Amino acid sequence: MYLTIRNTLAMMLIALCAWSGRPAELVAQVGSEPEPDQQVVLITGSTSGLGREVAMRMGSRGAHVVVHGRDEERGMAVVDEINAGPGSARFYAADFASFDNVRALAHSVLRDYDRLDVLVNNAGFGSAPDERWESEDGHEFRFQVNYLAPFLLTNLLKELVTASAPSRVVNVSSLAQSPIDWDDVMIEKNFSGRRAYGQSKLAQIGHTLDLHEELAGSGVLVNALHPATYMPTGMVQRLGVTPRATIGEGANAVMQLIMGDVEGGQFFNQLTPQRAHEQAYDPGSRQQLRQLSRELTRSR
Ligand SMILES: NC(=O)c1ccc[n+]([C@@H]2O[C@H](COP(=O)([O-])OP(=O)(O)OC[C@H]3O[C@@H](n4cnc5c(N)ncnc54)[C@H](OP(=O)(O)O)[C@@H]3O)[C@@H](O)[C@H]2O)c1
């Protein structure tokens, strides 16, 4: 109850700041300052599923973990568990269906940390239910939550990640990739949750390749991956399919991209580099995606 009221007040504050033109910031928890030499890792969507497991693993390795999601109760449970071990953590609530929330998250990270060694863009919403929704900013919901929000967050944190090199960006995508129809990016015709999820995951890979090229020589390693097929997480439960892989297998694949000996600019199917959908490599499509994403998020 207390957490719900705090969350509602935080969301109202973000809306008020957006209205007044001032960047909103989120409240940080006290008592979990990172040590000057401690690795700082932001894992979006770490209140459950794959992100939670990766957050725990990084905490147990002594990192400071910036835990993110919408659900404060689950977020604080992750923070408490990490703070009880060798690592430390803080939770920040932000709904990726709102660009104001994403900006508030980025401003808070820039306020509270002077380094960011790893950014894992993991938060996502799956293909079920098979319904078309719009985000607070009026865009197709999955395209915003899974792609535009991490595009914006990464842009806002790019300088900090670059200043923290050697550093890494890991984009948690999927093998479920659908080409973007440039005449109907917001899927107003022939909608399916599967198509919406798939195009958001393909867009994430295009952005990975762009970022890799942009940051070449900077010491920032950028990769994307399919972590594992049908892990028993929230989105797979909503889909109603029988899980085929464990969350541990997916976490192993993410950990490889966080700390393994890999080259950048690749899409991995779990532990192995693999060619993604052809549209992700097409220069014309990448240019179109880049331009649209910059316009919609008002960022570069
Ligand atoms: N499960 C699989 O088999 C599978 C396969 C391929 C790829 N993936 C990818 O793996 C990633 C993690 O998914 P998962 O399987 O672990 O699913 P999950 O258990 O449903 O976790 C999703 C995470 O994203 C957060 N999230 C969802 N909607 C959000 C929103 N609007 N704003 C902010 N955060 C939001 C959730 O936080 P709250 O609950 O706190 O909102 C949660 O922490 C996703 O990118 C997914 O596409 C999963």
The ligand as a Gaussian input file, in Angstrom:
#p B3LYP/6-31G(d) Opt

LIG

0 1
 N       11.342000     -15.441000     -21.847000
 C       11.910000     -15.822000     -22.982000
 O       11.914000     -17.006000     -23.343000
 C       12.588000     -14.800000     -23.865000
 C       13.056000     -15.204000     -25.120000
 C       13.702000     -14.268000     -25.935000
 C       13.886000     -12.988000     -25.471000
 N       13.423000     -12.609000     -24.238000
 C       13.652000     -11.232000     -23.800000
 O       14.168000     -11.234000     -22.482000
 C       13.863000      -9.984000     -21.864000
 C       13.380000     -10.221000     -20.450000
 O       12.086000     -10.808000     -20.481000
 P       11.615000     -11.969000     -19.483000
 O       11.436000     -13.173000     -20.297000
 O       12.502000     -12.016000     -18.305000
 O       10.158000     -11.431000     -19.110000
 P        9.471000     -10.920000     -17.770000
 O        9.682000     -11.892000     -16.652000
 O        8.081000     -10.602000     -18.179000
 O       10.277000      -9.601000     -17.401000
 C       10.109000      -8.391000     -18.089000
 C       10.787000      -7.285000     -17.318000
 O       10.566000      -6.073000     -18.060000
 C        9.925000      -5.112000     -17.248000
 N        8.915000      -4.364000     -17.993000
 C        7.858000      -4.863000     -18.696000
 N        7.115000      -3.861000     -19.174000
 C        7.700000      -2.697000     -18.766000
 C        7.389000      -1.320000     -18.930000
 N        6.297000      -0.901000     -19.594000
 N        8.213000      -0.411000     -18.366000
 C        9.298000      -0.789000     -17.666000
 N        9.639000      -2.082000     -17.463000
 C        8.849000      -3.028000     -18.012000
 C        9.260000      -5.894000     -16.132000
 O        9.187000      -5.052000     -14.978000
 P        7.830000      -4.856000     -14.081000
 O        7.184000      -6.172000     -13.997000
 O        8.351000      -4.323000     -12.786000
 O        7.047000      -3.866000     -14.837000
 C       10.197000      -7.076000     -15.931000
 O       11.209000      -6.740000     -15.013000
 C       12.860000      -9.286000     -22.776000
 O       13.493000      -8.267000     -23.520000
 C       12.404000     -10.398000     -23.706000
 O       11.966000      -9.901000     -24.954000
 C       12.781000     -13.495000     -23.422000

